Amino acid sequence: QLQLVESGGGLARPGGSLRLSCAASRLEFGDYAIAWFRQAPGKEREGVSCISRSGESTKYVDSVKGRFTLHREKAKKTVFLQMNSLKPEDTATYYCAAYTIVHPDLCMILPRTRDYDFWGQGTQVTVSS
């Protein structure tokens, strides 16, 4: 079973940066596209971005486009979410999730949590002055 572990969360000031990591425990990591979600208190979990199996394709929701960047390091079996120009509204618990997809260069932010095969435990991001 694939295990995902997020890290890198913490406190940042508005305009600051954080880099989140999603590390996988199994060699089959390459079989999965990865998506990042976030959930703020009292709000529904929302998809933020995804990266394809190959790492060549990424997608971002409008609220983070131009500020967040995904990168996949296959040798480390890790996906990194670089978050720049952080805003207070980015405050949330961030989760990575994995799902199988045949095409190596496609990813989609699947809307339903049950569409994902594996989830991490989450890492807290707080943006405050």
C-alpha positions in Angstrom: 0.0 0.0 0.0 1.3 3.4 -0.9 1.8 5.7 2.0 2.0 9.5 1.6 3.6 11.8 4.2 3.3 15.6 3.9 5.8 17.9 5.6 6.9 21.5 5.3 4.0 23.3 6.8 4.3 26.1 9.3 3.8 29.7 9.9 4.5 32.3 7.2 3.9 36.0 6.9 1.8 37.4 4.0 4.0 37.6 1.0 6.2 34.8 2.3 7.0 31.3 1.0 6.8 27.7 2.1 7.6 24.5 0.4 5.5 21.5 1.1 6.7 17.9 0.5 4.7 14.8 -0.3 6.9 11.7 0.1 5.8 8.3 -0.9 6.9 5.0 0.6 6.8 2.7 -2.4 8.5 2.3 -5.7 5.1 2.3 -7.4 5.0 6.1 -6.8 5.5 6.5 -10.5 2.2 4.8 -11.3 0.3 7.7 -9.6 -0.6 11.2 -10.4 -0.6 13.5 -7.4 -3.0 16.2 -6.3 -2.9 18.7 -3.5 -5.9 19.7 -1.6 -6.5 22.1 1.3 -9.1 22.5 3.9 -9.6 25.6 6.0 -11.6 25.5 9.2 -15.4 25.4 8.5 -14.8 25.0 4.8 -14.9 22.1 2.3 -11.8 20.5 1.1 -10.8 22.0 -2.2 -8.4 20.8 -4.9 -5.5 23.1 -5.5 -3.2 21.5 -8.0 -2.1 18.3 -9.6 1.0 16.8 -11.3 1.1 14.0 -13.8 3.0 10.7 -13.4 5.8 12.0 -15.6 5.9 15.3 -13.9 5.6 17.1 -17.2 2.1 18.4 -16.7 0.6 20.4 -13.9 -2.7 22.2 -13.2 -3.6 24.9 -10.7 -6.8 26.4 -9.6 -7.1 30.1 -10.4 -6.6 31.2 -6.8 -3.1 29.9 -6.7 -2.0 30.1 -10.3 1.2 32.1 -10.7 2.0 31.7 -7.0 2.2 27.9 -6.4 4.4 25.5 -8.4 4.5 21.7 -8.4 7.7 19.7 -9.0 8.2 16.0 -8.9 11.5 14.3 -8.1 11.2 10.7 -9.1 14.4 9.5 -7.5 13.2 10.8 -4.2 9.7 9.7 -4.7 8.6 13.1 -3.6 6.4 15.9 -4.9 7.1 19.4 -3.9 4.6 22.3 -3.7 6.4 25.6 -3.7 4.1 28.3 -2.4 5.1 31.9 -2.9 3.4 35.2 -2.3 1.3 33.6 0.4 -1.9 35.2 1.5 -3.9 34.8 4.7 -6.6 33.0 2.7 -4.1 30.2 2.0 -4.3 29.2 5.6 -5.5 25.6 5.7 -4.4 22.0 6.2 -2.8 20.8 3.0 -3.1 17.2 1.9 -1.6 15.3 -1.0 -3.5 12.5 -2.6 -2.6 9.9 -5.2 -4.6 8.3 -8.0 -3.9 6.0 -10.9 -4.1 7.2 -14.4 -3.0 5.5 -17.6 -1.6 8.4 -19.5 1.7 9.5 -18.0 1.4 13.1 -19.1 -2.1 14.0 -17.9 -3.4 15.0 -14.5 -6.8 16.2 -13.3 -7.9 17.6 -10.0 -10.5 15.0 -9.4 -13.3 16.6 -7.4 -14.4 13.8 -5.2 -12.2 12.6 -2.3 -13.2 9.0 -3.0 -11.6 9.2 -6.5 -8.2 9.0 -4.9 -6.5 5.8 -3.9 -4.3 7.2 -1.1 -4.2 10.3 1.1 -1.6 11.8 3.4 -2.3 12.9 6.9 -2.0 16.6 6.2 0.3 19.5 7.1 -0.9 22.8 8.6 -0.1 26.1 6.8 -0.8 29.3 8.6 -0.3 32.7 6.9 -0.5 35.5 9.4 1.3 38.7 10.3 
